[in-house]
Amino acid sequence: MVNVTDVRVRRINQEGRMKAIVSVTIDDAFVIHDVKVVEGQSGLFVAMPSRKMPDGDYRDIAHPINSEARAVIQKFVLEAYDRALAEAEIEQELEAQEQSESGGESTVEDIEDYGNMDDPEESL
């Protein structure tokens, strides 16, 4: 049985079919980089890293040997992707809330951070 010990979401794409690139660690001993989360016709799936061959076909560089191992890896990758998406949405909401609360205007802290406004030479 495959023991997935870590999944790190490296990049999330909002546009296109490729939704994320992740790295998967197995048994705290082996890592597979450039695993992709792809939007297919029947939902999300995990594509293993591949290389384009001279004949134009793509061949997996690393891949599970059986369907059980593939299912375990896919489960962990998609769960990590869902968590990363949720975290990104929360961050966006917090940023939007902060901007709306400040009204897009400079606050006292912003002005104080800029430096002493009485002496323009001093703030440079």
N, C-alpha and C positions, 0 to 999 in steps of 0.2 A: 504494500500500500504506500502511496505517495504521502509524505508528511510535509505539507507546505508550511513553512515557519515564518514567512514574511512576504508581503506584497506591497511594493511601493509604486504609487501612481506618479509617474514622472511628468506627464503632460496631459492636459485635457483639452480637447478641441470641441468648440461649440458648433462649428460648421463641418459639413462633409460626412462621409460614412465612417471614417476612422475617428472614433470618439476619444481614445486615450492610448497612451503608451505606458507600459508598466514593466517592472522587474519583479521576478518571482524567485524567492529563495526556497530551496528544498533542503530539509534536514540541517539547517544552519551550516551547510557545507558546500552547496552548489547554487549558483545564481544564473538565471536566464534573463538576459536583457532584451529589450525591444519586442516584448509580447504586446500585441495590439488588441484593443477592444474595438470591434467593428459592428456597425449597424447593418444587419442583413434583412432580407424580406420577412423573416419570421422572428425578428428580435435581435438582441445583442448576442455576439459570440466572440470567442477568443481565438485569435490567429497567432500561431507561433512564429518566431523570427524566421525569415526566409531570405534566400539569395536568388537573384535572377541569373539563370543559366545562359550560355551562349545561344541556345536555340530559342530563347525568349520565354521559356517556362520558368516558374518559380519553384524552388525546392526548399523545404524546411531545413533549417540548420540544426535545430533541436526540437524534438517533439515527443509526446507521450507514446509509449509502446502499445497501450491498450485503452479501451474506452473508459474503464474505471479510473485510470490515472487522469485521462483527459477531463472527465467529469469533476474530479476533485480540484484540479487546477482551475477549471472554468468557474466553479463555485466560489473559490477564494478570490479570484481576480475580479469577478463581477460584484462581489460583496465590497471589495476595496474600492472599486470604481463608484459604486453607489454612495459609499461613505464620503469619498472625495468630492463628489457632486454636491452632496448635502452641505458639506463644510464650505464649499465655494459659494453656494447660494446664501448661507448665513453671513459670510463675509461681505457679499454684495449688499445684502439687506442692511447690515450694520453701517457700511459706508454710505449708503443712500440716506439712512436715518441721520447720521452725523451731518451730512451735507444739508439736509432739510432743516435740522435743528439750528445750524449756524446761519441758514439762509444764504449761504454762499458769500457772506460778508466777513471781513476780518474781525477776529476777536481781540480782546485785550492781550491775550497770550500771544497771538500771532504778531502783534505790534511789538510786544516786549521781546520776543524772540528775534526780531529783526535788528534790534540794537537801539542805541540812543538816537532818537530822532532829532534832538536839539543840535547835534554836531554830526552832519552828514559824513565828514571825513572819518569819524570814529567808527561808523558802522561798516566801512569798507575794509 
